[in-house]
Amino acid sequence: MGKATVIPFGPQHPVLPEPLHLDLVVQDEKVIEAIPQIGFVHRGLEKLVETRDYNQFLYVCERICGICAAGHSIGYAETVERLMGVEIPKRAEYLRVIWHELSRVHSHLLWLGLAADAFGFESMFMHAWRLRERVLDLFEKTTGGRVILSVVKVGGVHRDIDANQMSEIIHVLDGIMADYRKIVDTLLTDYSVKNRTVGVGTLSHEEAFALSMVGPFARASNVNNDVRCLGNGAYGDLSDFQPIMDAQGDCYARVKVRCLEVLQSIEIIKELAAKIPAGEISVNVKGAPAEGAEVCNVLEQPRGECYYYARGNGTKNLERMRIRTPTSQNIAGMVAALKGCDLADVNMVVLTIDPCISCTER
């Protein structure tokens, strides 16, 4: 056995777009330990609840992460609404979920492009991001924004989606689905992809459960913890929602789960678009959270369960706002998956986990 060497991985890396910083303890090209270094892009956003009222902080929360912006605004708004006992109109619940599932499609297509780039599939990278542009165009037409949407508010949503826009969304998604199936079929059956991912970075069901993994990372190890199964909001009106699962727990399983989730999200949007009720899209919210009132909320972000905690103090400025993002929860699993892999496979393992350091280092 050779001598153990510590190799810094990141925060800037030519393959990995996220500013992830790991110290890799390597012996004979094998990673025997991965030590995460957290805090490179820490911004202290949760501290801002002391100087921004609960309406203003929604826009801060939305900027925790651009890719997850829609989910963060929805999760925060739901948390404050529960804190104040506000019930939003049913149509607003549907609109929120439609935008959130579009955001999941956009996030997974972005990830797919980056993963393809790491494989060396430059054309697939371009195709995935070309499809993602269609989703961003839908965001722009329905909200005015492409990444930061700013369409959710405490009490509902700012904008409606009319029948013509809804029809256009379905038409665009049908086109995306047809093109996307060709990309996914190529990716999942390619020999080079399987050679780089099958049996690499494996995390067993028992390990994933013990480490409390969330999102596609967990579901690829057969751990079912999809928050959408709770039926909150419009998710409760879905006819038959079953999370995408796999039992292999390796990089290939994580790729497969995310690829199939895109198709699932498109079907969710189409079902809700057909069922969306008429009515108001918001209610007026007055007053402030009661002193000592506290509430917890969970939301299934593209990367997994995001946990929100808020406490009021009788003023419009919250006493405390705590957000535990999915990547923050998945770091322990990432370290476990990296242990024992080849040094050349580190970037592949990390990319299939799809970490979001912007979310983690709030």
C-alpha positions, -999 to +999 in steps of 0.1 A: +000+000+000+013+035-009+014+064+014-018+084+021-019+118+004-044+146+010-056+162-023-078+193-023-109+190-045-124+224-053-138+249-045-130+257-082-128+227-104-129+224-142-156+197-142-177+206-112-197+239-115-205+241-078-179+256-053-177+224-034-145+220-013-134+185-003-101+173+012-096+138-003-074+114+015-060+092-013-040+060-012-030+043-045-056+063-065-083+052-041-102+076-019-101+063+017-118+094+032-135+126+020-135+156+044-160+183+034-150+220+040-182+241+044-185+279+043-167+291+012-198+311-001-216+316+032-239+347+030-258+348+063-292+351+048-311+338+078-299+367+098-318+391+076-351+382+092-341+407+119-341+436+094-367+425+068-404+419+075-420+386+066-431+399+032-397+413+023-379+382+035-397+361+009-376+377-018-344+370+002-354+334+007-361+331-030-324+341-037-310+313-015-305+295-048-315+304-083-322+269-095-344+262-065-359+297-063-395+287-070-394+260-043-378+283-017-405+310-022-433+284-020-418+267+011-413+300+029-447+313+020-464+281+032-444+283+065-455+319+072-491+311+062-492+283+087-477+305+113-505+331+108-533+306+102-538+318+066-556+295+041-549+303+004-573+297-025-573+263-042-563+278-075-532+294-060-522+260-046-524+245-081-505+274-097-477+270-071-473+233-078-474+238-116-445+264-113-427+242-088-429+211-110-417+232-140-388+242-118-380+206-111-379+199-149-357+229-153-334+218-125-330+182-137-324+193-173-297+216-161-282+188-141-284+164-170-265+188-192-237+192-166-236+154-162-234+149-199-206+174-201-187+154-175-191+123-195-177+141-225-211+142-244-210+178-255-239+174-280-261+159-252-251+189-230-264+212-257-296+193-263-305+191-225-299+229-221-319+236-253-349+218-238-343+237-205-346+270-224-381+261-234-390+258-197-374+291-190-394+306-218-426+293-201-415+309-168-409+342-186-443+342-203-463+333-171-443+352-144-420+377-162-389+361-148-367+333-161-349+320-130-360+342-101-398+342-106-410+364-077-446+353-084-454+338-050-465+359-020-477+352+015-514+346+008-512+331-027-496+342-060-492+375-078-502+363-113-526+339-129-522+315-158-551+319-183-565+291-205-544+300-235-512+301-215-521+267-199-526+252-233-493+265-245-476+250-214-490+216-223-481+219-259-445+229-251-442+201-225-454+175-250-427+187-274-401+185-246-412+150-237-408+137-272-373+151-276-363+142-240-372+105-244-346+102-272-319+118-251-327+097-220-329+064-240-294+072-255-280+081-221-293+052-201-283+025-227-249+039-236-220+016-228-196+044-218-222+058-193-228+024-178-190+018-175-186+050-156-216+047-133-227+011-127-213+000-093-196+033-087-203+054-055-228+028-042-248+036-011-269+007+003-305+011+015-294+006+051-267+033+048-290+058+031-317+053+057-292+056+086-277+088+072-312+103+066-306+109+029-333+128+010-344+134-026-333+114-057-301+105-038-321+086-013-347+072-037-319+057-058-311+036-027-347+026-023-355+050+005-389+065+000-391+099+016-407+120-011-426+148+007-451+150-022-465+117-009-479+137+021-504+153-003-498+189+008-515+215-014-525+204-049-504+173-046-533+158-026-555+160-057-532+138-079-549+106-090-519+083-084-485+096-073-457+071-069-421+082-063-395+071-088-374+045-069-344+023-076-326-003-054-291-003-068-278+028-050-250+036-074-243+065-098-263+049-125-294+045-103-292+082-094-289+092-130-319+070-139-341+083-110-335+119-120-341+112-157-374+096-150-385+123-126-385+148-155-412+127-173-431+123-140-431+161-134-445+167-169-473+143-162-481+160-129-483+194-146-506+180-173-529+165-147-531+196-126-536+218-156-567+197-165-581+199-130-573+235-119-603+251-104-615+286-111-614+313-085-592+338-067-554+335-067-547+353-034-561+365-001-552+397+018-529+390+048-528+415+076-512+416+110-482+397+122-473+363+136-481+360+173-453+362+199-440+327+206-459+311+177-437+286+158-443+262+129-424+237+108-429+229+071-414+206+046-413+208+008-399+184-019-373+205-037-356+191-069-328+178-047-350+165-019-368+175+013-363+211+024-372+219+060-384+253+072-388+265+107-402+299+117-409+316+150-429+349+155-424+376+181-456+397+176-440+420+150-437+418+112-401+407+116-398+370+124-379+361+155-362+332+137-362+316+103-343+284+098-339+265+065-323+231+062-317+224+026-315+189+009-278+192+001-270+201+037-287+168+047-270+148+019-234+158+027-230+128+051-242+105+023-219+121-003-189+115+020-200+078+024-205+074-013-170+088-021-152+065+003-135+037-016-141+051-051-113+058-076-099+093-077-110+096-113-146+089-103-149+116-076-164+142-100-188+116-113-201+106-079-205+143-068-224+152-100-248+123-097-256+135-061-262+170-076-251+191-047-262+227-044-236+246-024-255+279-027-284+263-009-262+247+017-242+278+026-270+302+032 
